[in-house]
Amino acid sequence: MQSPAPLSSVSYADRINFVVELAERLHAYGTTAQRLEGAVTAVAHRLKLECEPWSNPTGMILTFSDPKRPLGDSDTTRVIRLPPGETDLYRLAETDRIAEDVMAGQLGLAEAHAQMNALDRPPSRRHRAMQVLGFGLAATGIAGVLRLPWLDIGVAGLNGLLIGLFVQLSESRPTVKEALEAVTAMIAASVTLLVASLVAPLNQNTVIIASLIVLLPGLSLTNAMNELTSQHLVSGTARFAGAVTTVLKMAIGTAITLYVADLIGLHPQVRASRPQDQWVEWVSLAIAAFAFAVLFRAHRRDYPKVMAAAAGGYLISRFGGQAFGSPAGIFLAALVVTAAGNAYARWWHRPGAIIRVPGIIMLVPGSVSLRGLLTLIQQQDVDAGQDALLAVLNILLALIAGLLLGNLLLPARRNL
């Protein structure tokens, strides 16, 4: 087997192109600004480049120079417009492996480009079907974790499948994708209202929220606050604004459906009931954890880790909350998950995101923010909105404290 060419013999332009492609992929796979910039800077340094990256949720600016040439003689700036990234743990892990092999001299840049391009295969029908199933299982699992009645769980699961199908259909339709959150909220609210009006009472808002759980921007809110605390102010502000806009679009879609239902004379029966035995919660937790492994596009060999992280984060927060209060439980879960992710990255030399992201997904405040907004719209009560805002703020503060102290407890040696 032919050994890769030494990095010293690779042209300046080729090294820049590799770093740019690496940055684009890390952005596309949902990496936060501080971790992306740290990874790009480290790779550029190993490639004998000076790089000043600037990242935000919809683009990047990368400025390069050759340290061996006079200042200003080799400056190159790339301005890249990108859509917001989505978590893809398999591609993130593969991109990280390729970058590590290049820096270790085990892989040439041409081979690295070829391997990264191989990650761009179009999704198969099986993959698309699994994504749709993941939406349905996530909604079913979350409804079961909340111990809703069987009818509520079934309606949430049906809504999740319909939403997953619509999301797949919207992938090739940019105009539809702009209104994705509002339309999916209308789908979930319509089915829920019809069942509650014509079949039997439902926990109306809770079923709608469980149905939309995958699209709720709780992770974006948490990442935004994490970026703000790490002084990435532009990226954090933009990500926070995007998350708030997503919640608003969902609330608008739900409110429109409620208004139309009232106009046509539908009168849904609303109840507050959590009758399930404890075993339903545990089974549902396993289902939800599996669904998130599918939706985060993890490799099958990583499913046990992703599922254990998702379930572990929830269990620590649940039992910690029972012992010390809900914010303390969320803080403990975030701390343990962050430290575990850093340990995994440090000793197994793979992205800590495989543990960290699924570990906090069931702690994030997306559902609380949507519930508060729906309550505000339905009751026209400012006090209800303030209570919801305080609840979201408490969760975010506990999460950020856990993430920060987790990184202090066991610092990460890798940016991803």
Long-range contacts (C-beta under 8 A, 24 or more apart in sequence): 4-105, 4-106, 4-107, 4-108, 4-111, 5-108, 5-109, 6-105, 7-46, 7-47, 7-48, 7-102, 7-105, 8-48, 10-47, 10-108, 10-109, 12-49, 12-66, 12-74, 14-109, 15-47, 15-48, 15-49, 15-109, 16-49, 16-64, 16-76, 16-78, 18-47, 18-102, 18-109, 18-112, 18-113, 19-43, 19-44, 19-47, 19-49, 19-51, 19-62, 19-64, 20-62, 20-78, 20-80, 21-113, 21-116, 22-95, 22-99, 22-116, 23-53, 23-55, 23-60, 23-62, 23-80, 24-60, 24-80, 24-82, 25-91, 25-95, 25-116, 25-119, 26-92, 26-95, 26-416, 27-55, 27-60, 27-82, 27-85, 28-82, 28-85, 28-86, 28-88, 28-91, 29-85, 29-86, 29-87, 29-88, 29-89, 29-91, 29-92, 29-95, 30-85, 30-86, 30-87, 30-88, 30-92, 30-357, 31-85, 31-92, 31-353, 31-416, 32-223, 32-226, 32-227, 32-232, 32-235, 33-227, 33-230, 33-232, 33-235, 33-236, 34-226, 34-227, 34-230, 34-232, 35-415, 35-416, 36-60, 36-415, 37-232, 38-415, 39-96, 39-99, 39-415, 39-416, 42-415, 43-99, 43-102, 43-103, 46-102, 46-103, 47-102, 47-103, 55-232, 55-235, 56-234, 56-235, 56-238, 57-84, 57-85, 57-235, 57-238, 57-239, 57-242, 58-82, 58-83, 58-84, 58-238, 84-242, 87-219, 87-296, 87-297, 87-353, 87-357, 88-296, 88-297, 89-296, 89-297, 89-298, 89-299, 89-302, 89-306, 89-351, 89-353, 89-354, 89-357, 90-297, 90-298, 90-299, 90-302, 91-119, 91-297, 92-351, 92-353, 92-416, 93-299, 93-302, 93-350, 93-351, 93-354, 94-119, 95-119, 96-350, 96-351, 96-414, 96-416, 97-350, 100-349, 128-168, 130-294, 131-164, 131-167, 131-168, 131-294, 131-295, 132-161, 132-164, 132-165, 132-167, 132-168, 133-161, 133-164, 133-294, 134-164, 134-214, 134-291, 134-292, 134-294, 134-295, 135-160, 135-161, 135-163, 135-164, 135-167, 135-214, 135-291, 135-295, 136-160, 136-161, 136-164, 136-291, 137-287, 137-288, 137-290, 137-291, 137-294, 138-213, 138-214, 138-288, 138-291, 138-292, 138-295, 139-163, 139-210, 139-211, 139-212, 139-213, 139-214, 140-284, 140-287, 140-288, 140-291, 141-284, 141-285, 141-286, 141-287, 141-288, 141-289, 141-290, 141-291, 142-210, 142-213, 142-284, 142-288, 143-206, 143-207, 143-210, 143-284, 144-276, 144-280, 144-281, 144-283, 144-284, 144-285, 144-287, 144-288, 145-281, 145-284, 145-285, 145-288, 145-314, 146-206, 146-210, 146-274, 147-274, 147-275, 147-276, 147-280, 147-281, 148-203, 148-206, 148-207, 148-210, 148-273, 148-274, 148-276, 149-203, 149-273, 149-275, 149-276, 151-195, 151-199, 151-200, 151-202, 152-202, 152-203, 152-206, 152-207, 152-210, 153-284, 155-191, 155-192, 155-195, 155-202, 155-207, 155-211, 156-207, 156-210, 156-211, 158-191, 159-187, 159-188, 159-191, 159-192, 159-207, 159-208, 159-211, 159-212, 160-210, 160-211, 160-213, 160-214, 162-187, 162-188, 162-191, 163-187, 163-188, 163-211, 163-212, 163-214, 163-215, 164-214, 167-215, 179-249, 180-215, 181-215, 181-246, 181-249, 181-250, 181-253, 182-249, 182-250, 182-252, 182-253, 182-256, 183-253, 184-212, 184-215, 184-250, 184-253, 185-212, 185-249, 185-250, 185-251, 185-252, 185-253, 185-254, 185-257, 186-253, 186-254, 186-256, 186-257, 188-212, 188-254, 189-253, 189-254, 189-257, 189-258, 190-257, 190-261, 192-268, 193-257, 193-258, 193-261, 193-266, 193-268, 194-266, 196-268, 196-269, 196-270, 197-261, 197-266, 197-267, 197-268, 197-269, 200-269, 201-268, 201-269, 201-270, 201-271, 202-268, 202-269, 202-270, 202-271, 203-270, 203-271, 203-272, 203-273, 204-268, 204-270, 205-371, 205-374, 205-375, 206-371, 208-254, 208-374, 209-367, 209-370, 209-371, 209-374, 212-250, 212-370, 213-366, 213-367, 214-295, 215-246, 215-250, 216-246, 216-247, 216-250, 216-364, 216-366, 216-367, 216-369, 216-370, 217-242, 217-243, 217-244, 217-246, 217-247, 217-366, 218-361, 218-364, 218-365, 218-366, 218-367, 218-369, 219-357, 219-360, 219-361, 219-364, 219-366, 220-246, 221-364, 221-365, 221-366, 221-369, 221-392, 221-396, 222-360, 222-364, 222-365, 222-396, 222-399, 222-400, 222-403, 225-396, 225-399, 225-400, 226-400, 226-403, 229-400, 229-404, 243-366, 247-366, 247-369, 247-370, 247-373, 248-373, 250-370, 251-370, 251-373, 251-374, 251-377, 254-374, 254-377, 255-374, 255-377, 258-378, 285-311, 285-314, 285-315, 286-311, 288-362, 289-358, 292-358, 292-361, 293-358, 296-357, 296-358, 298-354, 298-358, 302-354, 305-344, 305-354, 305-355, 306-354, 306-355, 306-358, 307-358, 309-337, 309-340, 309-341, 309-354, 309-355, 309-356, 309-358, 309-359, 310-358, 310-359, 310-361, 310-362, 312-336, 312-337, 312-340, 312-359, 313-337, 313-358, 313-359, 313-360, 313-361, 313-362, 313-363, 314-362, 314-363, 317-362, 317-363, 326-394, 327-394, 327-395, 327-397, 327-398, 328-398, 330-363, 330-395, 330-398, 330-399, 330-402, 331-398, 331-399, 331-401, 331-402, 332-402, 333-359, 333-360, 333-363, 333-402, 334-360, 334-363, 334-398, 334-399, 334-400, 334-401, 334-402, 334-403, 334-406, 335-401, 335-402, 335-403, 335-405, 335-406, 335-409, 336-402, 336-406, 337-402, 337-406, 338-402, 338-403, 338-405, 338-406, 338-407, 338-409, 339-406, 339-409, 339-410, 341-406, 341-412, 342-406, 342-407, 342-410, 342-411, 342-412, 342-413, 343-410, 345-412, 345-413, 345-414, 345-416, 346-410, 346-412, 346-413, 346-414, 349-414, 351-414, 351-416, 352-412, 352-414, 352-416, 353-416, 360-399, 360-403, 363-395, 363-399, 364-395, 364-399, 365-391, 365-392, 365-395, 365-396, 365-399, 368-392, 368-395
